[in-house]
Amino acid sequence: MGRNILRVMDEVQEIGGRLRAGGTAASREIYDKRTDLPAFEWGGPNGAYLPADVKAVVDKSRVRDEL
């Protein structure tokens, strides 16, 4: 199994290098259609459905615009 993981990682690096060299950027259209990523306000309005310890971490990591 160890060699398999190394082979996969080598292929990932190779493809990443080709994409960077070709100037291919990530498409926002595809990102918006993904269902495996948390949605905006994934913890409910103002994090209402998050456990208290998780909410504390999320609140610290949120970017706040003071302007």
C-alpha positions in Angstrom: 0.0 0.0 0.0 2.9 2.4 0.7 4.1 2.3 -2.9 0.5 2.9 -4.1 0.3 6.1 -2.1 3.6 7.3 -3.3 2.6 6.6 -6.9 -0.6 8.6 -6.5 1.2 11.5 -4.9 3.7 11.6 -7.7 0.9 11.7 -10.2 -0.8 14.5 -8.3 2.4 16.6 -8.3 2.8 15.9 -12.0 -0.7 17.0 -12.9 -0.5 20.0 -10.7 2.8 21.1 -12.4 1.2 20.7 -15.8 -1.9 22.8 -14.7 0.3 25.6 -13.3 2.5 25.6 -16.4 -0.5 25.9 -18.6 -2.0 28.7 -16.6 -5.2 26.7 -15.9 -7.0 28.3 -13.0 -9.7 26.7 -10.9 -13.2 27.3 -12.2 -15.7 28.9 -9.9 -18.5 27.3 -11.9 -17.4 23.8 -10.8 -16.7 24.9 -7.2 -20.2 26.3 -6.8 -21.8 23.0 -7.9 -19.8 20.8 -5.5 -22.0 19.2 -2.8 -19.2 17.8 -0.6 -18.1 21.3 0.6 -19.8 23.1 3.4 -22.3 25.7 2.3 -22.3 29.3 3.4 -23.6 29.4 7.0 -23.3 25.6 7.2 -23.7 25.8 11.0 -27.0 27.5 10.7 -27.7 31.2 11.2 -24.9 32.7 13.2 -23.6 29.2 14.0 -26.7 28.3 16.0 -26.5 24.5 15.3 -22.8 24.1 16.1 -21.6 22.7 19.5 -20.1 25.5 21.6 -16.5 24.3 21.3 -16.8 24.1 17.5 -18.6 27.5 17.3 -15.7 29.1 19.3 -13.2 27.8 16.7 -15.3 28.8 13.7 -15.9 32.3 15.2 -12.1 32.8 15.6 -11.4 31.8 12.1 -14.0 34.0 10.4 -12.8 37.0 8.6 -14.4 40.2 10.0 -14.5 43.3 8.0 -14.5 46.3 10.3 -15.2 48.9 7.6 
